Amino acid sequence: MENRLPASEIYRIQGEDIRRGIAEFKPNAPPDNFADSTRFDLLLDGHTRLPPKAVVGLAGQGPFGRILSPSEFSGGESSAAFRLLWDHGYEIATKRKKVGRFDATFSVGRGQDSLFLIVESRGPDRNTDYSEGLEALLWEMAHLSVTLADATVESSTTRHLPLDERRLHLASHTYPIRLAQVGDLGDLRADLMSTAAGTARTVESHGGGNPTKRIRLELKGAEEETLWELSEVLADGGGSQTPPVGTFNFQPGGTSGSSAMNTRRGIAPTQVSRVHQTIQESLYDFLVEEHGEVHVRWEHPAASGQRADIMVERGDLYDIYEIKTSSSPHRCIREALGQILEYAYWPEGPEVGTLWIVGPSEIDSTTETYLRSLRDRFNLPIFYQTARSVGK
């Protein structure tokens, strides 16, 4: 295996070397040992996509007199290769991803001083859920407290136009738009689409204009997220039209079973295990029998924007249930404690009744003493329930 080049060596590559590497890249004949990229693309003119690591490998011919081997340097968001491209004014975007269950695709990207999201255009046989996908993305970004700083039509034919001619001059909203504070995100989605229909029409539109164009949204407020984490969270949303961060509005009802939501959104979304789902279904059915379906909600959004496993309305109070699947009650409590406190005490959150951590095993005396101390010392209404005791 070849030795890795230090970052200082990668930075010997200059802008002219990168331009030469781009010019020499052949999609059907990439340099030896360079496969297509799996997560990221070098985005040229907002449209053309090339594998960034292969381009840097070709650019190595300038200072090193040869094409670099892929084993000599790494790719990815924290790599010297990506920083090199950003420093020279290039943009990198994630691979196109699907928005949840919708036939709609997007990618997120960064330039030297920008964070952006591209929504791909609709065609006869692609992105047929453009409208639903765009609105789902707006909802998810609202949960992340993202601000929409600007929006433009972004295609190969409009890229050369002055910014003001391809900007979406919205009728009912003014940039910057803090999405969590927008009263009706459906109205904002409609404003974006109707404005897009009338933007850059001399270049690419006919008749009344096309409202489902490829658009670019400039974002603020999610710079600390990695591109890949951000894309995963946005893709995971799939149209959850729930109140944005900072509000709590109990929506009664909910559906348990295999048709219900089976993923949880977080910094790095993870698939919910079958054990978790089985416990959740049993607990939901028991609580519905005890309180009535209208008072029980599966995967209800808290004020923080994250979803509690189950929430129960009891008059003016709300009981919150968080399920963990470790065989150790101590571990279940440790894993659940931060989450359930956030659900309960986030600003503008609900009036808390009881906080329940649910696990598969009986609690031991030491862990029970720990929970009792939390109740006594901090007045936290927090308890542990064994999953197999549900309904007994």
C-alpha positions as CSV (number, residue, x, y, z in Angstrom):
1,M,0.0,0.0,0.0
2,E,1.3,3.4,-1.0
3,N,2.0,6.0,1.7
4,R,-0.6,8.7,2.2
5,L,0.5,12.2,1.1
6,P,0.4,14.8,3.9
7,A,-2.1,17.6,3.4
8,S,0.7,20.0,2.7
9,E,1.6,18.0,-0.4
10,I,-2.0,18.0,-1.6
11,Y,-2.1,21.7,-1.3
12,R,0.8,22.0,-3.9
13,I,-2.0,21.5,-6.5
14,Q,-2.9,24.8,-8.0
15,G,-6.1,26.1,-9.7
16,E,-4.6,25.6,-13.1
17,D,-3.9,22.0,-12.2
18,I,-7.5,21.4,-11.2
19,R,-8.8,23.0,-14.4
20,R,-6.5,20.7,-16.4
21,G,-7.7,17.7,-14.4
22,I,-11.4,18.6,-15.1
23,A,-10.6,19.0,-18.8
24,E,-8.9,15.7,-19.0
25,F,-11.5,13.7,-17.1
26,K,-13.4,11.3,-19.4
27,P,-16.6,9.8,-17.9
28,N,-16.3,6.6,-19.8
29,A,-12.6,6.2,-19.1
30,P,-11.7,7.4,-15.6
31,P,-8.1,7.3,-14.5
32,D,-6.8,3.9,-13.3
33,N,-8.2,2.6,-10.0
34,F,-10.6,5.5,-9.6
35,A,-14.2,4.3,-9.3
36,D,-17.1,6.6,-9.5
37,S,-17.8,8.6,-6.3
38,T,-20.3,7.1,-3.9
39,R,-21.5,10.1,-1.8
40,F,-20.3,13.3,-3.4
41,D,-19.9,15.0,-6.7
42,L,-17.8,18.0,-7.8
43,L,-20.5,20.3,-9.2
44,L,-19.5,22.4,-12.2
45,D,-21.6,25.4,-13.3
46,G,-24.2,24.2,-10.9
47,H,-25.0,21.3,-13.2
48,T,-22.2,19.0,-14.4
49,R,-21.2,16.3,-11.9
50,L,-17.7,14.7,-11.7
51,P,-16.1,12.5,-9.1
52,P,-14.1,14.9,-6.9
53,K,-11.3,12.5,-5.9
54,A,-10.6,11.4,-9.5
55,V,-10.4,15.1,-10.5
56,V,-7.8,15.8,-7.8
57,G,-5.9,12.7,-8.8
58,L,-5.7,14.0,-12.4
59,A,-4.7,17.4,-11.1
60,G,-1.7,15.8,-9.4
61,Q,0.1,15.8,-12.8
62,G,0.9,19.4,-12.3
63,P,3.1,19.4,-9.2
64,F,3.9,15.6,-9.1
65,G,4.3,14.9,-12.9
66,R,1.9,11.9,-12.6
67,I,-1.7,11.0,-11.8
68,L,-2.0,10.4,-8.1
69,S,-3.2,7.0,-6.9
70,P,-6.5,6.9,-4.9
71,S,-4.7,5.2,-2.1
72,E,-2.4,8.2,-1.7
73,F,-5.1,10.6,-0.4
74,S,-8.6,10.5,1.0
75,G,-11.8,12.0,0.0
76,G,-14.8,13.2,2.1
77,E,-15.8,16.4,3.8
78,S,-12.9,16.6,6.2
79,S,-10.3,15.7,3.6
80,A,-7.5,17.9,2.2
81,A,-8.8,17.1,-1.3
82,F,-12.2,18.6,-0.6
83,R,-10.7,21.6,1.2
84,L,-8.5,22.1,-1.8
85,L,-11.5,22.2,-4.2
86,W,-13.4,24.6,-1.9
87,D,-10.4,26.9,-1.5
88,H,-10.2,27.2,-5.3
89,G,-13.9,28.2,-5.6
90,Y,-15.5,24.8,-6.5
91,E,-18.7,23.4,-5.1
92,I,-19.3,19.9,-3.9
93,A,-22.7,18.3,-3.6
94,T,-24.1,15.1,-2.3
95,K,-25.4,12.5,-4.7
96,R,-29.1,13.0,-5.6
97,K,-31.3,11.6,-2.9
98,K,-35.0,10.8,-2.8
99,V,-37.3,12.8,-0.5
100,G,-38.9,10.1,1.7
101,R,-41.7,8.2,-0.1
102,F,-42.0,10.8,-2.8
103,D,-40.8,10.7,-6.4
104,A,-38.7,13.8,-5.9
105,T,-35.0,14.2,-5.7
106,F,-32.6,16.8,-4.3
107,S,-29.0,17.2,-3.2
108,V,-27.2,19.5,-0.7
109,G,-23.9,21.1,-1.3
110,R,-21.2,23.6,-0.2
111,G,-19.0,26.1,-1.8
112,Q,-16.3,28.2,-0.1
113,D,-18.8,30.4,1.5
114,S,-22.2,28.9,0.7
115,L,-24.6,26.1,1.8
116,F,-27.3,25.2,-0.7
117,L,-30.0,22.7,-1.7
118,I,-30.9,21.8,-5.3
119,V,-34.3,20.5,-6.1
120,E,-34.3,18.6,-9.4
121,S,-36.9,19.6,-12.0
122,R,-39.9,17.5,-12.9
123,G,-40.1,15.6,-16.2
124,P,-42.6,13.3,-17.9
125,D,-41.1,10.2,-16.1
126,R,-39.1,11.7,-13.2
127,N,-39.8,13.7,-10.1
128,T,-43.5,13.5,-10.5
129,D,-44.0,14.4,-6.9
130,Y,-42.0,17.6,-7.2
131,S,-44.6,19.8,-5.3
132,E,-44.9,17.3,-2.4
133,G,-41.2,16.8,-2.3
134,L,-40.4,20.5,-2.2
135,E,-42.9,21.1,0.6
136,A,-41.5,18.1,2.6
137,L,-38.0,19.6,2.4
138,L,-39.3,23.0,3.6
139,W,-40.9,21.3,6.6
140,E,-37.7,19.4,7.5
141,M,-35.6,22.5,7.2
142,A,-38.0,24.3,9.4
143,H,-37.4,21.6,12.1
144,L,-33.7,22.3,11.8
145,S,-34.2,26.1,12.2
146,V,-32.8,26.7,8.7
147,T,-33.1,30.1,7.1
148,L,-33.8,30.4,3.3
149,A,-31.4,33.2,2.3
150,D,-32.1,33.2,-1.5
151,A,-33.6,31.1,-4.3
152,T,-32.8,30.9,-8.0
153,V,-33.7,28.9,-11.1
154,E,-30.7,26.7,-11.6
155,S,-30.2,25.0,-15.0
156,S,-27.6,24.7,-17.7
157,T,-29.4,27.4,-19.7
158,T,-30.0,29.9,-17.0
159,R,-26.6,29.7,-15.2
160,H,-25.1,32.4,-17.4
161,L,-27.8,34.9,-16.6
162,P,-27.3,37.7,-14.1
163,L,-28.3,36.7,-10.6
164,D,-31.3,39.1,-10.5
165,E,-32.8,37.5,-13.7
166,R,-32.8,34.0,-12.3
167,R,-33.6,34.9,-8.7
168,L,-37.1,33.9,-7.4
169,H,-38.6,37.3,-6.5
170,L,-41.4,36.0,-4.3
171,A,-44.7,37.6,-4.1
172,S,-45.6,37.0,-0.5
173,H,-42.2,36.4,1.2
174,T,-39.0,38.4,1.6
175,Y,-35.5,37.0,2.0
176,P,-34.1,35.9,4.4
177,I,-36.9,33.6,5.4
178,R,-36.7,31.8,8.7
179,L,-38.6,28.7,7.9
180,A,-39.6,27.9,11.5
181,Q,-41.5,31.2,11.7
182,V,-43.4,30.8,8.4
183,G,-47.1,30.3,9.3
184,D,-47.9,28.3,6.2
185,L,-45.1,26.4,4.5
186,G,-47.5,25.2,1.8
187,D,-48.1,28.8,0.9
188,L,-44.3,29.3,0.7
189,R,-43.9,26.2,-1.5
190,A,-46.7,27.6,-3.8
191,D,-45.0,31.0,-3.9
192,L,-41.6,29.4,-4.9
193,M,-43.3,27.4,-7.7
194,S,-45.4,30.2,-9.1
195,T,-42.5,32.5,-9.1
196,A,-40.2,29.9,-10.8
197,A,-42.8,29.7,-13.6
198,G,-42.3,33.3,-14.5
199,T,-38.5,33.4,-14.0
200,A,-36.1,33.2,-17.0
201,R,-39.0,32.4,-19.3
202,T,-37.2,33.8,-22.3
203,V,-34.7,31.0,-22.0
204,E,-36.6,27.9,-21.2
205,S,-40.3,28.4,-20.7
206,H,-43.4,28.3,-22.9
207,G,-47.0,29.2,-22.4
208,G,-47.8,29.9,-18.8
209,G,-44.3,28.9,-17.7
210,N,-43.0,25.8,-15.9
211,P,-43.5,25.9,-12.1
212,T,-41.4,22.7,-11.5
213,K,-38.0,23.9,-12.6
214,R,-34.7,22.9,-11.1
215,I,-34.2,25.4,-8.3
216,R,-31.4,26.2,-5.9
217,L,-32.1,27.3,-2.3
218,E,-29.3,29.2,-0.5
219,L,-29.4,28.1,3.2
220,K,-28.2,29.5,6.5
221,G,-28.3,27.9,9.9
222,A,-27.1,24.3,9.2
223,E,-23.5,25.0,8.6
224,E,-22.4,22.8,11.5
225,E,-24.0,19.7,10.0
226,T,-22.0,17.7,7.6
227,L,-23.4,17.6,4.1
228,W,-24.1,13.9,4.3
229,E,-25.9,14.1,7.7
230,L,-28.0,17.0,6.5
231,S,-29.0,15.1,3.3
232,E,-29.9,12.1,5.4
233,V,-32.1,14.1,7.7
234,L,-33.8,15.9,4.8
235,A,-34.4,12.6,2.9
236,D,-35.8,10.9,6.0
237,G,-38.6,13.5,6.4
238,G,-40.8,12.2,3.7
239,G,-43.5,14.8,4.1
240,S,-44.0,15.0,7.8
241,Q,-46.0,18.2,8.0
242,T,-45.6,18.8,11.7
243,P,-45.1,22.1,13.7
244,P,-41.6,23.5,13.4
245,V,-39.1,23.8,16.2
246,G,-40.3,26.1,19.0
247,T,-44.0,25.1,19.0
248,F,-46.1,22.3,20.4
249,N,-49.5,21.4,19.0
250,F,-51.0,18.1,20.0
251,Q,-52.5,16.3,17.1
252,P,-54.8,13.6,18.4
253,G,-54.9,10.1,16.9
254,G,-52.2,8.1,15.2
255,T,-51.7,4.7,13.7
256,S,-49.8,1.8,15.1
257,G,-48.6,-1.3,13.2
258,S,-46.3,-1.9,10.2
259,S,-47.8,0.9,8.2
260,A,-46.7,3.5,10.8
261,M,-43.5,5.5,10.6
262,N,-40.6,3.2,11.2
263,T,-37.7,5.6,11.2
264,R,-36.6,8.2,13.7
265,R,-35.0,11.5,12.7
266,G,-31.9,12.7,14.4
267,I,-28.4,13.8,13.6
268,A,-27.7,10.4,12.1
269,P,-31.1,8.7,11.5
270,T,-31.2,5.0,12.4
271,Q,-33.6,2.3,11.5
272,V,-35.9,1.3,14.4
273,S,-35.5,-2.3,15.4
274,R,-38.3,-4.8,15.3
275,V,-38.1,-5.2,19.1
276,H,-38.7,-1.4,19.4
277,Q,-41.6,-1.5,17.0
278,T,-43.2,-4.5,18.8
279,I,-43.0,-2.7,22.2
280,Q,-44.3,0.5,20.7
281,E,-47.3,-1.3,19.1
282,S,-48.2,-3.1,22.3
283,L,-47.8,0.0,24.4
284,Y,-49.9,2.1,21.9
285,D,-52.7,-0.4,21.9
286,F,-52.8,-0.6,25.7
287,L,-52.8,3.2,26.1
288,V,-55.6,3.6,23.5
289,E,-57.7,1.1,25.4
290,E,-57.1,3.0,28.6
291,H,-57.3,6.6,27.4
292,G,-59.1,6.5,24.0
293,E,-57.6,6.8,20.6
294,V,-58.2,10.5,20.4
295,H,-55.8,11.1,23.3
296,V,-52.9,8.9,22.2
297,R,-50.4,9.8,19.5
298,W,-47.7,7.6,17.9
299,E,-44.4,9.4,17.0
300,H,-45.7,12.8,18.1
301,P,-43.4,15.9,17.4
302,A,-42.3,17.7,20.5
303,A,-41.5,21.4,20.6
304,S,-37.9,20.7,19.8
305,G,-39.0,19.1,16.5
306,Q,-38.0,15.6,17.5
307,R,-40.6,12.9,17.8
308,A,-41.5,11.1,21.0
309,D,-42.3,7.4,20.7
310,I,-45.8,7.9,22.3
311,M,-47.5,10.9,23.8
312,V,-50.8,10.8,25.8
313,E,-53.1,13.7,26.5
314,R,-54.6,13.8,30.0
315,G,-56.6,17.0,30.4
316,D,-54.0,19.8,30.4
317,L,-51.1,17.4,31.0
318,Y,-49.1,15.2,28.6
319,D,-47.4,11.9,29.4
320,I,-44.4,11.1,27.3
321,Y,-43.1,7.6,26.6
322,E,-39.6,6.8,25.3
323,I,-38.7,3.2,24.4
324,K,-35.3,1.7,24.6
325,T,-34.4,-1.9,23.8
326,S,-31.3,-2.6,25.9
327,S,-31.5,-5.6,28.3
328,S,-30.1,-3.3,31.0
329,P,-32.6,-0.9,32.6
330,H,-29.7,1.3,33.6
331,R,-28.6,1.6,30.0
332,C,-32.2,2.2,28.8
333,I,-32.5,5.1,31.2
334,R,-29.1,6.5,30.3
335,E,-29.9,6.4,26.6
336,A,-33.4,7.9,27.0
337,L,-32.9,10.5,29.7
338,G,-31.6,13.3,27.5
339,Q,-34.2,12.7,24.8
340,I,-37.2,12.6,27.1
341,L,-36.1,15.7,29.1
342,E,-35.8,17.6,25.8
343,Y,-39.3,16.5,24.7
344,A,-40.7,17.6,28.0
345,Y,-38.9,20.9,28.8
346,W,-37.9,22.4,25.5
347,P,-39.2,26.1,25.3
348,E,-42.9,26.3,24.4
349,G,-43.2,22.6,25.2
350,P,-46.2,20.8,26.7
351,E,-47.3,20.8,30.3
352,V,-45.7,17.6,31.6
353,G,-47.6,14.9,33.4
354,T,-45.4,11.8,33.7
355,L,-42.3,10.8,31.9
356,W,-42.0,7.1,31.2
357,I,-38.9,5.2,30.0
358,V,-39.9,1.8,28.7
359,G,-37.5,-1.1,28.4
360,P,-37.7,-4.9,28.0
361,S,-36.3,-5.9,31.4
362,E,-37.3,-5.5,35.1
363,I,-35.7,-2.6,36.9
364,D,-33.1,-3.5,39.6
365,S,-33.2,-1.8,43.0
366,T,-30.1,0.3,42.5
367,T,-31.5,1.8,39.2
368,E,-34.9,2.3,40.9
369,T,-33.1,4.2,43.7
370,Y,-31.4,6.4,41.1
371,L,-34.8,7.3,39.5
372,R,-36.3,8.0,42.9
373,S,-33.4,10.4,43.6
374,L,-34.2,12.3,40.3
375,R,-37.8,12.6,41.4
376,D,-36.9,13.7,45.0
377,R,-34.0,16.0,44.3
378,F,-35.0,17.6,41.0
379,N,-38.8,17.1,41.1
380,L,-38.7,15.2,37.8
381,P,-41.8,13.1,37.3
382,I,-39.8,10.3,35.7
383,F,-40.5,6.5,36.0
384,Y,-39.4,3.2,34.4
385,Q,-41.9,0.7,33.0
386,T,-41.1,-2.9,31.9
387,A,-42.4,-3.6,28.4
388,R,-43.8,-7.0,29.3
389,S,-45.8,-5.5,32.1
390,V,-47.8,-3.3,29.7
391,G,-51.5,-3.9,30.2
392,K,-51.0,-5.9,33.4
